[in-house]
Amino acid sequence: METQRKLLNSAERCVDEALSGMVRASAGLSLLKGHRVLLRSDLHSLQGRVALLSGGGSGHEPAHAGYIGSGMLSAAVAGGVFASPPPASILAAILCLHNAGASGVLLIVKNYTGDRLNFGLAAEQARNHGVAVDMVIVADDCAFNQPSKAGRRGLCGTVFAHKLAGALAEEGCSLDQIVTKMTEVLKGIGTLGVSLSPCSVPGCLPSFELPPGDMELGLGIHGEPGIKRSKLASADEVVKTMIDHMTNPDSQSHLPLKSGDNVVVCVNNLGALSCLEMAVVTRAAINCLEVRGVVVARVMSGSFMTSLEMAGVSLTLMKADQDVLRLFDAKTSAPAWPNLSSVCVSGRDYTTDPPAMGTRPQDDTHSEGPLSPVMRKALENVCSTLLQQQEELNSLDRAAGDGDCGNTHAQAAKAIQEWLQSHVVPGCPGQLLSVLAGLVQEKMGGSSGALYSLFLTAAAGHVTEGQSNATAWARALHAGTQAMRRYGGADPGDRTMLDALCPAVDELMKLTTSPPGGEMAVLQAAVQKAASGAESTRDLIARAGRASYIAAERVTLPDPGAVAVAAIFRAVLQALEGRQ
């Protein structure tokens, strides 16, 4: 037999250990010694009220123990995995509830022969003990067009039965009143499941074979076969097929549903669908029902009655008037009941308009100023340099990254060149830096785009038209570098672009104290510092960025980001010196 992929201690003990885990995790639960029965730990609060008992095979968690709490079940009895619980444990649970002062006990039973027999036997025995007991049977399966004599199976609609009956009991209704109301409500509940994989009971082989890419419609929660096998379609198509089948009037087990009806929808994960898939299926179910004119009053989506690790989903629809919605919305302390909104899903405006962000800086109209020509020259120089170095940067990046550093810098350069062809360079340096920040954020992509954009955005506020001397530029570049360090998480010495940028900016900070006329010398020294900083990265161990995941001995070339920064500084210097 193939090894089972289940994180258990043993197949024999898994049910008892699971029940123990549930009780240990919740102060609202207690375990009945010698039985697989979980009880409310505050049984005294049942005094004079109807108690609710449900249960069945294990493997459907969180059903049924997860629904114990005020406003839902008073107790739950568990059988082995997918096996009906024994009558002795059911009787012990009933007597516990009776002894706590309950005015009566309602058994909520799924329509399976074993469950009916065992709960029925315990009910008869309890009556002989003088307990007022009654039973409602949930048979919500819509799979079979002509159900056999055994009738429709009990599926996830049982969870709705727990909720509504629990709310009625909490309101103080009598046993007879609850049975009458539930009998009426259960006629308006239908469920259908679809599966993409079987499940396997611990210690056993899978319950059935389902080839990859196939799906089975209408299967039971124990892995019993369904009614139809077909190729897996899109989520929208699968949901439409399910709802069409559930509501098909030609089927004896259909749920009559017409335009204008109000429903509560439960999208139930049978065990192994991801939350992402569940949300897609939930959207599909709401849309499909609304197209038919059905009003979706409430939706619950999650794992409510599972089938171990089956990859599948069931849809439960319950027709709901205002009275049913009131009971559905009533508060419960049961841990597995979701914290739902009590607002009608259909007819709600569920989108919010985004805030007015204004125009993008690169789209604004700017006016030229005295600095415009020199800034244009510097920018043109930077762009042509980066395009010339595209392959060199890619080659360096292939050693420790994904080989696209040259491409991303070239993308930014082309975007800037394109902008320069159709725009004037604003006289205000801060405005130009904002434009460049917008362009690289949009066109460069990757972490480089974010880092350059951060740098330019943080620097932009420090250089205005009236304040653009050497000191202001130095402070602007320093602010940009600090922003990169704060948000990028890297420091000099980590083998990143900062190893070229930081020494250059530290050198430029001398502009804040240097005498007039010494600016070019400081700038030349800064360019030299950037170049030697980039070269030094050959010997550094990467501690940040993508290269930090590569074995150190494999990285012997300089960091491409640092090389690019050094090239940018050199290109600016050449433009200011009047050289190409």
Secondary structure, 3 states (H helix, E strand, C coil): CCCCCCCCCCCCCHHHHHHHHHHHHCCCEEECCCCCEEEECCHHHHCCCEEEEEEEEECCCCCCHHHECCCCECEEEEEEECCCCCHHHHHHHHHHHHHCCCCEEEEEEECCHHHHHHHHHHHHHHHHCCCCEEEEEECCECCCCCCCCCCCCCCCHHHHHHHHHHHHHHCCCCHHHHHHHHHHHHCCEEEEEEECCCCECCCCCECCCCCCCEEEECCCCCCCCCCEEEECCCHHHHHHHHHHHHCCCCCCCCCCCCCCCEEEEEEEECECCCHHHHHHHHHHHHHHHHHCCCEEEEEEEECCCCCCCECEEEEEEEECCHHHHHHHHCCCCCCCCCCCCCCCCCCCCCCCCCCCCCCCHHHCCCCCCCCHHHHHHHHHHHHHHHHHCHHHHHHHHHCCCCCCHHHHHHHHHHHHHHHHHHCCCCCCHHHHHHHHHHHHHHHCCHHHHHHHHHHHHHHHCCCCCCCCCHHHHHHHHHHHHHHHHHHHCCCCCCCCCHHHHHHHHHHHHHHHCCCCCCHHHHHHHHHHHHHHHHHHHHHCCCCCCHHHHCCHHHCCCCCHHHHHHHHHHHHHHHHHHCCC
